[in-house]
Amino acid sequence: VDGNYDDGKKYDFDLLVIGAGSGGIASARRAASYGAKVAVVEMGLLGGTCVNVGCVPKKVMWNAASISETLHDMHHYGFSGYESGAVRFDWGFIQRSRDAYIERLNDIYDRNMINSGVTRLTGKASLAQSDNDGVDDGGVKVIVTPIGNSGGGQQSDQLMQQQQQHQTIKAKHILLATGGYPEMPQGTDGSIPRHAISSDGFFELETLPRRAVVVGAGYIAVE
């Protein structure tokens, strides 16, 4: 995207990125570095899967598990104390420390976008339908709707308020970088979603499960 190129048509942005994961933010910052006017739309935390529910928190928990395994095997190397119960593990402590670390990374991503001149739009993005007026004014229109507070008022009131606050953005180029979500099987009686979580849900656990069944043997399941 050449920020100096002018085709005679008016846009709010040269590039509008939908999704602020690793790919979306990297693309936005790179385009901005070339002089393009760029914005990113995101309704969740900055950094996407890797930062919030993937690589980064996984490594924290992986390190904790590795330490636990080492402590379990330490008697083979002349160390004692594990069997006596002197070693304790606080799930809440590692969870709070992990989440605080991720929050710091979210702030770093935010500052990097600001320093790169990228505009951040918080809300849910949807592609707007054509005006069907027979005039090709170029670009793509995107409706950005703020996410309402799920804890207040009736749902209908929230939707009405969101519709009043939405804004329409016109961009010359659109990058879809929304990522994806796992599809949870329902089971014969529809009970599976009530008793199962995805890898995202693992990081929301408040306590360490005594037992768990892992369905699948990909790298996420194994780790």
C-alpha positions, 0 to 999 in steps of 0.5 A: 500500500503506497500512502502517496498514491491518490486515485481521486477517491476518499477513504478513511483509511488505506488499510483496515485490518479486522483482527489484532492478533500477531498477523493482523498487528504485524501487517498493520504496523508494516503498512503504516511504516510505508506511509499508509493510513492504517486502522485495526478493529478488535473486540478482544485483547490485543495479541490474539491467540498466541499472546492470550491463550496460546504460545505465551501462557502455554510456556508459563504452564509448561515450565510449571509442569516441568518443575513439578516433574523434576521435583517428582524425580528428584529422589533419584538424584539424592534429593529428599522432601517431596514425599514428606509434603514439604513441597506445595503448589499454588495454582492461584499464584501461577495463574495470577502471575501468568495473567499479569505477565500477559496483561503487560504484553497487551499494553506493549502491543498497544504502545507499539501500535500507537508508536507506529501510527496505527489507529485502534478501533475497539468493537465488532466489525462487519462488512457493509452491504453495497448501496446499490446506487450504481456508483462505484466509489471504490473501497470497502465499507466496514461497520464497527459496532462497540461491544456493550456491557454484558452485565447491564440492562436487557439485551434488546436495550444493548443492541439498540444502544450499539446500533446508535453508536456504530460507525461506518469506516471506508477503506481502500483495502481490507485485511481479514485476520480474525483467526478462528474458533474450535467447533465443539461436538454436541454429542448424542444428547447435546451434553458435551459442551456442558462438560468440556472445554477447548484449549482456550478454556484451560487458561480460565480454570480457577483450580487444578483438575484432579483428573481430565480426559484429553480428546485428540493427540495434536501438539496442543493436546500433548503439551 
